[in-house]
Amino acid sequence: MMSFDPTNHLETQDIDKEAAHFLADIENALTVFVPLSSPTDDVPSIISDEFVSLCLEHRGAPRNHVTIALQQIDALLETLPLPVLIQNSNCLTLRTLLQVALETQQEEPRLRCRSLGFLSLERRDSRHRDERTSEVQGELLTFFLLEPRRPWTDEQIFEALWPDKEPQLAQWSFHSARKRLHDFAGEEIIFKLKRGQYSLNPNLSIWFDVAEFESLLTRAQTIPTATARIKLLESAVQLYRGDFLEKNYKDWAVPVRNRLREKYIGALLQLGELNQREAPEQAIAWFEKALLADDLNEGTYLKLIELYVQRNDLISAQRTFILCMDTFRREFGTEPSPAFMQTVRSLLPKSGLKIRAKDK
């Protein structure tokens, strides 16, 4: 089993020694045990919580001695036959975690853009840190970051970001925001191309919370191991500080906001489902958070009622049911579906609460 703990504050030589033992354990597990096991075998997990945390934390705090160990493990995985990688969940999980950790081994981006919740731009260098909250500059950069390799014409940019302005005023606003971004970063962020098009500087590394959020969610779906998937999903939802450009109601921003919001709610529901067997209290917390984001989802109410009943907390179960009824009557002028009502009736047969489907 792996026991390498990244949270221990050890001397460098001690960490190197632990990394060497850690690598030896992985090599033994992968080269001896895993290739000989079949997909139907009861394979014990060789991936500890500490290793999962290490790979995720490594994204923001790369350490050379750990990087070397992870790169060696990654190289070792490359030698395994493809069927072994595909058929063993441990191998798939390990492969994804290594990709998460190693793909980010680059210089820390000097620019950071947050558009989930409160919009902000941040610039860091060796001497100081500067943060700006200009809506115009942030919106322009966010617009380009959503499709970083796509060139845009000035007409497309004006129509999306300044739809109510005359062409000349829109052009002035665009070039003013573009210049301010240049001054803020100390170099050109948005290049002008030969054919009158504009694109994001491909040589400038910019951390973007939306891209990080979606990357973590995508990674989570490729991992069969519940513990690792939970940690990736948790990392993703922590980035979601609020809806995408929540005060921006322009045509280009609204569908992006709805798409990201749906992904956020889906991640919360997944976290609830992944925790409901081993950690029901935590599952309840995730489902309640999902309700705060979407209070019209029958399934979420039902999950909460089921978990409360399992805990023999009928008061909370009844309160959740009443909240559901009140919300649906207020928003739709009707009750939840007959299937929902029937299921709740079976869950709370002796609660004393009157539960019936609405008469037609």
C-alpha positions, 0 to 999 in steps of 0.5 A: 500500500502507498503511504507517501504523505505530502503533508509531512514537513520533512527534510529534503533527504527524508522526502527523497527517501520516502519517494524512493520507497513509494516508487518501489511500492508502485513498481512492485504493485504494477509489475507483479500483481496487476498484470497477473490479475483479471478484471473480475478479480477482487483487486485491493486498491493500491492507491491511497488517499495520500497519493490522490492528494499529492497529485492534486496538490502538486498542480499548484505546488510542484516539487522536483523530487516528487516530480521525478518519482511521478515521472518514473511511475508514468514511464512505468505505466507506459510499459504495461499492455493496453488491456491491463490499463483498460481492464484494471480500475487501479491502472486507469485511476493512476494514469489519470492522476499522473496526468493531472499532476504532470501536465501542469509542471510548468512555470506558474502563470503570471496572469490569473482570470476568475470569472466564476462569481466575482470577476477579477484579474490578477498579475503576479511577479517576483516583486509584487501582486496586482489585482484588478476588477475592471468588468470591461477588461475582464469580460474581454479577456474571458471572451477570448479565454473561452476559445483560446485558439479561435480568431475573432473578427472585430465585428464579432467582438463588437457584436458580442461585447458591445451590441448596443454601441455604434461601430465607432464607439464599440471600436474605441471601447475594444481598443481601450480595453485591449490597451489596458490589458496590455498595460496590466500584463506588460505585454500584448494579450490580444494579438492583431492578425494580418487579416484584421482578426484578433486572437489570444497570445498563444505564448502567454500562460494564463490561469482561467478558473473556467478551464480549470473547473471543466478540466477537473470535471472531465478528469473525474469522469475518467476515474473509476475509483470513488475516492479519487473521483470525489477529490477531483469533484471537490476541487472543481466545486471549490472553484465555483464561487458563483455563476459565470459573469453573473451580472452579465446578461449579454447573449454570448454569456448567458448560454455559457453561464447556464452550461457551467451552472448545470455542470456545477449542479451535476458535480454536487449531485455526483458528490452526494451519490458517491458519499451516500453509502460511506458518508451519509452526513457528507452526502446530505450536505452535498445534496442540500448544496445542490438544492440551493443551486436548483430547488426544482429538482425532484430527485434531489429532494427525494435523495435527501428524504431517503437519507433522512429516513435512513438516519431515522430523522423523520422531522428533517425528512418531513421538513424537506418534503414540505419545502418541496411542496411549497416550492413547486406550488409557488413556482408551478402552481402544482405538486411534484409528480405522482411518482414522487408523491408515491415514493415519499408516501412509502418512505414516510408511512407512519409519519402522520404527515398527509401525503397524497397526489393532487386530485385531478 
